[in-house]
Amino acid sequence: MSDLLTDRETCASLVTEFGSPVNVHNFSSLQRNARDMVDAAARHSVDLRVFVARKANKTVGLVDAVRDLGHGIDVGSHRELTQVLERGMPAERIILTAAVKTRELLHHALTHRVPVALDNLDETTLALQVSGDAGVSSPAVLRLAPEVLDGLTPTRFGERSSIWLRFLDSQQATDIEQRLPVVGVHFHLHGYAPQHRTTALGQAIDLVDQLRARGHQVEFIDMGGGVPMSYIDDAAAWSRFGQALHQAVLRSDDALTWRGDGLGLYCEDHDDGPRVTGQRDTYPYHQELVRGEWLESVLTGEIAPGVTAAQALRQRGLALHCEPGRSMLDGCGLTLARVAFRKHTSDDVAVVGLEMNRTQCRSTSADFLVDPILVRTGETGGAESVDGSHGSTDSWSAPDGAFLVGAYCIEAELILKRRLHFPRGVNVGDVIALPNTAGYLMHILESASHQIPLATNVVASGAGFIQDAIDTW
């Protein structure tokens, strides 16, 4: 990313050839990211297998990179499953975790012997019907909803251990061993606290023990995704931003964000004065423990007095699976967008229009909190002055800062909600780079509203870039 952003000609040619915005990928960092976790587990003699979350980035280039490195992939839809099978990913290196699984999707997975994470009893009953109708036996993984203990937040994913055991012991489930042999236990948690993963692992290990006592040959526990990464190296800068946002909300100050948006925080009046309440709705863009160090914290946590998670896994000969997305795509791509205009709103707020929309760099959090980078590729002369004459243009600069706005006809069509400053100005035709967007930010919420085409995706190939196959799939 750093090399590309020092090459103004290549940045300009990418948006010229492929349109704006363009998502630029280079998957060379994937090996380092995955190895960091595998090596951390190995230091505790735990066999870790990485299944990269397909939903984090839709490119076929990601599938090929994961396949060639020998890792697995987590799929969440019929189309994702079809693509990874067609790209030569072996069935045993795939797991289907889709939140809703249709009969057609289950048939496709089960007939290819792709392990399926079964989320609930209705889904399991349907899977039994499908496997029976197709006359196939295919591995199943039970998704556990951990009990809300030791700070764990409630989850809508999975069933509690008691419900799974009661179902397996029931008359209608007697043939599950033949049709859907249970090979694993899965869970999915919200948040990133390592101690919560340790707690959930303890509950999953307990379920494994009870399943094995019933004759099920469980081979692994899958702890899902949510492996943290850090976008921002400087912990002090991240802390200062949090403090500044808190003060801005307290003072009803719009100097930091669009119309004073608190990004989940808001101010309430109390008898003793105003108070900031709510919770900042953003990814933790700076984190101390990421990937391998985070996993070591999970594994060295105790699931019982004197027993660590790593010890419990080793004692039972259980492998540990995980399904990271964002943290595996750290350093694997960025988004380039061209500046279309500069202007002021009717109340004199400066805005810079980009040829993209807000869904093309957005996850489920309130804002993207990594600083964009200005690449000077734009016009240097020939603008029309206010009196109709032509003359040289100076880079347009707003002393109070400006906001990046997008192509949708919505009043709050903000690319970023933070006010940005352009100390040397910005020109039409310049490129704004949004760094490190490959994990979720490019694709998870992208929309083609107004019938504006989705962003083109390109992948590094040799000395240049080629369009990814997903754009013509």
KOLZARO-241515 format. One record per residue (C-alpha): residue in one letter; x, y, z. Coordinates in steps of 0.2 Angstrom, whole numbers, padded with zeros to 4 digits, always signed. Example, Ala and Ser with C-alpha at 12.3 -4.5 7.8 and 13.67 -1.06 7.14 Angstrom:
A+0062-0022+0039 S+0068-0005+0036 
***
This chain:
M+0000+0000+0000 S+0014+0012+0004 D+0023+0009-0012 L+0007+0011-0022 L+0003+0028-0014 T+0020+0035-0018 D+0017+0031-0037 R+0005+0045-0042 E+0005+0039-0061 T-0001+0021-0056 C-0015+0028-0044 A-0021+0039-0058 S-0021+0025-0071 L-0030+0013-0060 V-0045+0025-0057 T-0044+0030-0076 E-0044+0012-0082 F-0056+0004-0069 G-0066+0018-0063 S-0069+0026-0046 P-0069+0019-0034 V-0057+0005-0037 N-0052-0008-0024 V-0034-0013-0026 H-0028-0030-0018 N-0012-0038-0014 F-0014-0054-0004 S+0005-0056+0000 S+0002-0051+0018 L-0011-0066+0021 Q+0003-0079+0024 R+0011-0068+0037 N-0006-0065+0046 A-0011-0083+0046 R+0007-0089+0051 D+0006-0078+0066 M-0009-0087+0073 V-0003-0105+0068 D+0014-0102+0076 A+0006-0095+0092 A-0004-0111+0094 A+0010-0122+0090 R+0020-0114+0105 H+0007-0122+0116 S+0006-0139+0106 V-0011-0135+0099 D-0015-0139+0081 L-0024-0123+0074 R-0032-0123+0057 V-0037-0106+0049 F-0053-0105+0039 V-0053-0087+0032 A-0070-0079+0032 R-0076-0077+0014 K-0088-0064+0018 A-0074-0052+0023 N-0069-0050+0005 K-0078-0056-0010 T-0063-0057-0023 V-0059-0074-0031 G-0041-0069-0028 L-0043-0071-0010 V-0050-0089-0012 D-0035-0093-0023 A-0023-0086-0011 V-0030-0096+0004 R-0031-0112-0006 D-0013-0110-0012 L-0007-0107+0006 G-0015-0123+0012 H-0028-0115+0023 G-0047-0117+0024 I-0061-0105+0020 D-0078-0101+0029 V-0093-0098+0017 G-0110-0091+0021 S-0120-0093+0005 H-0124-0104-0010 R-0114-0093-0021 E-0099-0092-0010 L-0099-0111-0008 T-0100-0114-0027 Q-0086-0102-0030 V-0074-0110-0018 L-0078-0128-0024 E-0075-0122-0042 R-0058-0114-0038 G-0052-0131-0032 M-0054-0129-0013 P-0055-0147-0005 A-0072-0150+0004 E-0063-0154+0021 R-0055-0136+0020 I-0072-0128+0019 I-0085-0125+0033 L-0102-0118+0029 T-0108-0106+0043 A-0122-0097+0034 A-0134-0089+0046 V-0149-0096+0036 K-0147-0112+0026 T-0160-0116+0012 R-0164-0134+0007 E-0154-0130-0009 L-0139-0124+0000 L-0139-0139+0012 H-0141-0151-0003 H-0126-0143-0011 A-0115-0144+0004 L-0120-0161+0010 T-0118-0169-0007 H-0100-0162-0008 R-0097-0168+0010 V-0093-0150+0015 P-0094-0149+0035 V-0109-0139+0040 A-0111-0129+0056 L-0129-0133+0061 D-0136-0118+0070 N-0153-0124+0077 L-0165-0138+0078 D-0175-0134+0063 E-0160-0132+0053 T-0154-0149+0059 T-0170-0157+0055 L-0170-0150+0038 A-0152-0156+0035 L-0157-0174+0041 Q-0171-0174+0028 V-0159-0168+0014 S-0146-0180+0018 G-0159-0194+0019 D-0167-0189+0002 A-0150-0188-0006 G-0143-0204+0002 V-0127-0196+0008 S-0118-0195+0025 S-0109-0178+0028 P-0100-0171+0043 A-0109-0159+0054 V-0103-0147+0067 L-0115-0141+0081 R-0115-0122+0085 L-0115-0119+0103 A-0123-0104+0111 P-0113-0102+0127 E-0121-0099+0143 V-0121-0080+0148 L-0107-0082+0162 D-0092-0072+0167 G-0096-0057+0156 L-0101-0066+0140 T-0114-0056+0130 P-0130-0065+0124 T-0129-0072+0106 R-0142-0077+0094 F-0131-0090+0086 G-0132-0108+0090 E-0142-0118+0104 R-0137-0121+0122 S-0128-0137+0126 S-0143-0144+0135 I-0154-0142+0120 W-0142-0150+0109 L-0140-0165+0120 R-0159-0167+0123 F-0161-0167+0104 L-0147-0180+0101 D-0155-0191+0114 S-0172-0190+0107 Q-0180-0203+0096 Q-0180-0192+0080 A-0161-0190+0081 T-0156-0208+0082 D-0150-0208+0064 I-0139-0193+0065 E-0124-0203+0067 Q-0127-0211+0050 R-0132-0196+0041 L-0124-0181+0050 P-0109-0188+0060 V-0104-0174+0073 V-0086-0170+0070 G-0085-0153+0079 V-0092-0140+0091 H-0093-0122+0085 F-0097-0105+0093 H-0097-0087+0088 L-0095-0073+0100 H-0097-0054+0098 G-0082-0044+0104 Y-0064-0047+0106 A-0060-0050+0124 P-0048-0065+0125 Q-0055-0071+0142 H-0073-0072+0134 R-0066-0084+0121 T-0057-0094+0135 T-0074-0096+0144 A-0083-0101+0129 L-0070-0114+0125 G-0072-0121+0142 Q-0091-0123+0139 A-0087-0131+0121 I-0075-0143+0129 D-0088-0148+0141 L-0100-0151+0127 V-0087-0162+0118 D-0085-0173+0133 Q-0103-0176+0134 L-0104-0179+0115 R-0090-0191+0116 A-0098-0200+0130 R-0113-0203+0119 G-0102-0211+0105 H-0099-0195+0094 Q-0082-0194+0087 V-0079-0175+0089 E-0062-0170+0082 F-0061-0151+0084 I-0068-0135+0092 D-0071-0120+0080 M-0071-0103+0090 G-0077-0093+0075 G-0071-0076+0070 G-0068-0060+0079 V-0049-0061+0079 P-0043-0043+0083 M-0031-0033+0072 S-0025-0015+0075 Y-0027-0002+0061 I-0018+0012+0071 D-0001+0009+0079 D-0001+0024+0090 A-0011+0020+0106 A-0010+0039+0112 A-0017+0045+0096 W-0032+0033+0098 S-0034+0038+0116 R-0034+0057+0111 F-0047+0054+0098 G-0058+0046+0111 Q-0056+0060+0123 A-0059+0073+0109 L-0075+0065+0104 H-0081+0064+0122 Q-0078+0083+0124 A-0086+0087+0108 V-0102+0078+0112 L-0102+0086+0130 R-0100+0104+0122 S-0112+0100+0107 D-0097+0105+0096 D-0097+0100+0078 A-0079+0104+0075 L-0074+0086+0075 T-0088+0077+0066 W-0102+0080+0054 R-0116+0090+0063 G-0108+0085+0079 D-0112+0066+0076 G-0106+0057+0092 L-0103+0040+0084 G-0115+0032+0097 L-0112+0045+0111 Y-0124+0058+0115 C-0127+0071+0129 E-0140+0071+0142 D-0145+0085+0154 H-0145+0081+0172 D-0148+0091+0188 D-0129+0092+0190 G-0125+0097+0172 P-0124+0088+0155 R-0117+0071+0154 V-0111+0060+0140 T-0119+0043+0139 G-0121+0029+0126 Q-0107+0019+0119 R-0095+0023+0104 D-0101+0012+0090 T-0084+0010+0081 Y-0072-0004+0079 P-0057-0003+0092 Y-0045+0003+0079 H-0030+0002+0091 Q-0028-0014+0100 E-0013-0021+0110 L-0017-0039+0108 V-0019-0045+0090 R-0018-0062+0081 G-0005-0073+0089 E-0003-0063+0105 W-0021-0063+0107 L-0023-0081+0104 E-0009-0085+0116 S-0020-0076+0129 V-0035-0086+0125 L-0025-0103+0126 T-0016-0098+0142 G-0033-0093+0151 E-0040-0106+0163 I-0056-0115+0160 A-0055-0123+0177 P-0043-0120+0192 G-0026-0125+0186 V-0031-0130+0169 T-0028-0119+0154 A-0038-0120+0138 A-0022-0126+0129 Q-0020-0141+0141 A-0038-0146+0140 L-0037-0146+0121 R-0021-0156+0121 Q-0028-0169+0134 R-0042-0173+0123 G-0033-0173+0106 L-0044-0159+0100 A-0039-0147+0086 L-0044-0129+0086 H-0052-0121+0071 C-0055-0102+0069 E-0063-0091+0055 P-0054-0074+0055 G-0058-0062+0041 R-0053-0044+0045 S-0036-0049+0054 M-0031-0061+0039 L-0034-0046+0027 D-0023-0034+0037 G-0012-0025+0024 C-0021-0034+0009 G-0029-0019+0000 L-0035-0001-0001 T-0048+0009-0010 L-0045+0023-0022 A-0058+0036-0026 R-0057+0052-0037 V-0061+0069-0031 A-0076+0076-0042 F-0079+0093-0034 R-0076+0105-0019 K-0090+0116-0012 H-0098+0123+0003 T-0116+0119+0010 S-0129+0132+0013 D-0123+0134+0030 D-0105+0136+0024 V-0098+0119+0028 A-0084+0113+0016 V-0087+0097+0007 V-0076+0087-0005 G-0086+0076-0017 L-0079+0059-0022 E-0084+0047-0036 M-0090+0034-0024 N-0104+0031-0011 R-0104+0028+0008 T-0107+0010+0007 Q-0090+0007-0002 C-0080+0010+0013 R-0091+0005+0028 S-0094-0010+0040 T-0107-0011+0053 S-0099+0002+0064 A-0103+0021+0064 D-0087+0026+0055 F-0071+0022+0047 L-0057+0029+0058 V-0041+0027+0048 D-0035+0043+0040 P-0036+0044+0021 I-0021+0049+0011 L-0022+0062-0003 V-0013+0057-0019 R-0010+0073-0030 T-0015+0067-0047 G-0027+0081-0051 E-0029+0098-0061 T-0017+0112-0059 G-0024+0125-0070 G-0038+0130-0081 A-0052+0132-0069 E-0065+0145-0072 S-0066+0160-0059 V-0081+0167-0052 D-0082+0181-0065 G-0081+0169-0079 S-0063+0172-0084 H-0050+0158-0084 G-0034+0158-0074 S-0023+0147-0064 T-0030+0137-0050 D-0023+0136-0032 S-0027+0120-0023 W-0044+0122-0014 S-0042+0123+0005 A-0055+0125+0018 P-0047+0133+0034 D-0059+0124+0045 G-0058+0107+0037 A-0070+0098+0025 F-0080+0082+0024 L-0079+0069+0011 V-0096+0066+0003 G-0102+0053-0010 A-0113+0050-0024 Y-0130+0045-0016 C-0144+0059-0016 I-0145+0058+0003 E-0142+0073+0014 A-0130+0063+0025 E-0121+0055+0011 L-0104+0055+0021 I-0089+0044+0016 L-0082+0048+0033 K-0090+0057+0047 R-0074+0066+0053 R-0069+0083+0048 L-0053+0082+0038 H-0040+0095+0035 F-0030+0098+0018 P-0015+0109+0023 R-0009+0110+0005 G-0027+0110-0003 V-0036+0097-0014 N-0039+0098-0033 V-0052+0090-0044 G-0045+0074-0051 D-0034+0070-0035 V-0036+0053-0028 I-0041+0050-0010 A-0034+0033-0004 L-0043+0024+0010 P-0030+0012+0017 N-0032-0006+0023 T-0050-0008+0018 A-0049-0026+0011 G-0056-0034+0027 Y-0075-0031+0027 L-0075-0012+0023 M-0075-0014+0004 H-0089-0027+0002 I-0099-0031+0017 L-0112-0017+0014 E-0108-0011-0004 S-0124-0005-0013 A-0128-0001-0032 S-0142+0011-0028 H-0146+0023-0041 Q-0140+0009-0053 I-0122+0016-0050 P-0110+0001-0054 L-0101-0008-0039 A-0083-0004-0037 T-0071-0014-0048 N-0059-0025-0039 V-0041-0028-0045 V-0027-0039-0039 A-0009-0037-0040 S-0001-0048-0054 G+0017-0047-0058 A+0021-0029-0061 G+0003-0023-0063 F-0015-0026-0059 I-0028-0037-0066 Q-0047-0036-0064 D-0053-0050-0052 A-0064-0063-0058 I-0078-0059-0046 D-0083-0044-0056 T-0089-0055-0071 W-0095-0070-0061 
***
